[in-house]
Amino acid sequence: MFNLASSKYWHKLKLMKTLLSAFIAFFLISGNINANQNQEDTYSIIESTTTVDCLERAYMTAVMADNAGYSREEVEWYSQASLALCYGYSLSDLR
């Protein structure tokens, strides 16, 4: 079992989540979202929120796999599988 907190993969995943969260927060604070915007803008915000949720799921999957004693390769694969399933891909798309 490797230390997930020190792995490069974990740091990349955490950085992606942080950057995406910061972008969404900036977008919301900047006043670009109001009640008069069209439906496409609403869908893009929902999609961005879903991306953050997917990254959180992938992170939690990696943590659980690491805690269960899986190898580094298995932890990364399970995390990628979690992301793929969250976005609606099949597991065969990962190979």
C-alpha positions as CSV (number, residue, x, y, z in Angstrom):
1,M,0.0,0.0,0.0
2,F,1.3,3.4,-0.9
3,N,0.7,6.7,0.8
4,L,-2.1,8.3,-1.3
5,A,-1.5,11.8,0.2
6,S,2.1,11.9,-1.1
7,S,1.3,10.5,-4.6
8,K,1.5,12.8,-7.6
9,Y,-1.9,11.5,-8.8
10,W,-3.6,12.7,-5.6
11,H,-2.0,16.1,-5.9
12,K,-3.1,16.5,-9.5
13,L,-6.7,15.4,-8.6
14,K,-6.8,17.8,-5.7
15,L,-5.4,20.7,-7.7
16,M,-7.9,20.1,-10.5
17,K,-10.8,20.2,-8.0
18,T,-9.4,23.3,-6.3
19,L,-8.9,25.2,-9.6
20,L,-12.4,24.2,-10.9
21,S,-14.0,25.3,-7.6
22,A,-12.2,28.6,-7.7
23,F,-13.2,29.2,-11.3
24,I,-16.9,28.5,-10.4
25,A,-16.7,30.7,-7.4
26,F,-15.2,33.5,-9.4
27,F,-17.8,33.1,-12.1
28,L,-20.6,33.2,-9.6
29,I,-19.2,36.2,-7.6
30,S,-18.4,38.2,-10.8
31,G,-22.1,38.6,-11.4
32,N,-22.3,36.7,-14.6
33,I,-25.2,34.7,-13.4
34,N,-28.5,36.3,-13.0
35,A,-32.2,35.4,-13.5
36,N,-32.3,36.8,-17.0
37,Q,-29.7,34.6,-18.6
38,N,-30.6,32.0,-21.1
39,Q,-30.9,28.3,-20.4
40,E,-27.5,27.4,-21.9
41,D,-25.7,29.3,-19.2
42,T,-27.7,27.4,-16.6
43,Y,-26.7,24.1,-18.1
44,S,-23.0,25.1,-18.2
45,I,-23.1,25.9,-14.4
46,I,-24.8,22.6,-13.7
47,E,-22.1,20.8,-15.8
48,S,-19.3,22.6,-13.9
49,T,-20.9,21.6,-10.6
50,T,-21.2,18.0,-11.8
51,T,-17.5,18.1,-12.6
52,V,-16.6,19.1,-9.1
53,D,-18.9,16.3,-7.8
54,C,-17.2,13.8,-10.1
55,L,-13.8,14.8,-8.9
56,E,-14.9,14.5,-5.3
57,R,-16.2,11.0,-6.1
58,A,-13.0,10.0,-7.8
59,Y,-11.0,11.3,-4.8
60,M,-13.1,9.3,-2.3
61,T,-12.9,6.2,-4.5
62,A,-9.1,6.5,-4.5
63,V,-9.0,7.0,-0.7
64,M,-11.2,4.0,-0.1
65,A,-9.1,1.8,-2.5
66,D,-5.9,3.0,-0.8
67,N,-7.3,2.3,2.6
68,A,-8.3,-1.2,1.4
69,G,-4.7,-2.0,0.5
70,Y,-4.9,-1.9,-3.3
71,S,-1.7,-1.2,-5.3
72,R,-1.0,2.3,-6.7
73,E,-2.0,1.2,-10.2
74,E,-5.3,-0.3,-8.9
75,V,-6.0,2.9,-6.9
76,E,-5.5,5.0,-10.0
77,W,-7.6,2.7,-12.2
78,Y,-10.5,2.8,-9.7
79,S,-10.3,6.5,-9.5
80,Q,-10.3,6.8,-13.3
81,A,-13.2,4.3,-13.5
82,S,-15.2,6.5,-11.0
83,L,-14.6,9.5,-13.2
84,A,-15.6,7.7,-16.3
85,L,-18.8,6.3,-14.8
86,C,-19.7,9.7,-13.4
87,Y,-19.4,11.2,-16.9
88,G,-21.4,8.4,-18.4
89,Y,-18.6,6.4,-20.1
90,S,-18.4,2.6,-20.0
91,L,-15.5,0.9,-18.3
92,S,-14.4,-0.5,-21.6
93,D,-13.5,3.1,-22.7
94,L,-10.7,3.2,-20.1
95,R,-8.7,0.4,-21.8
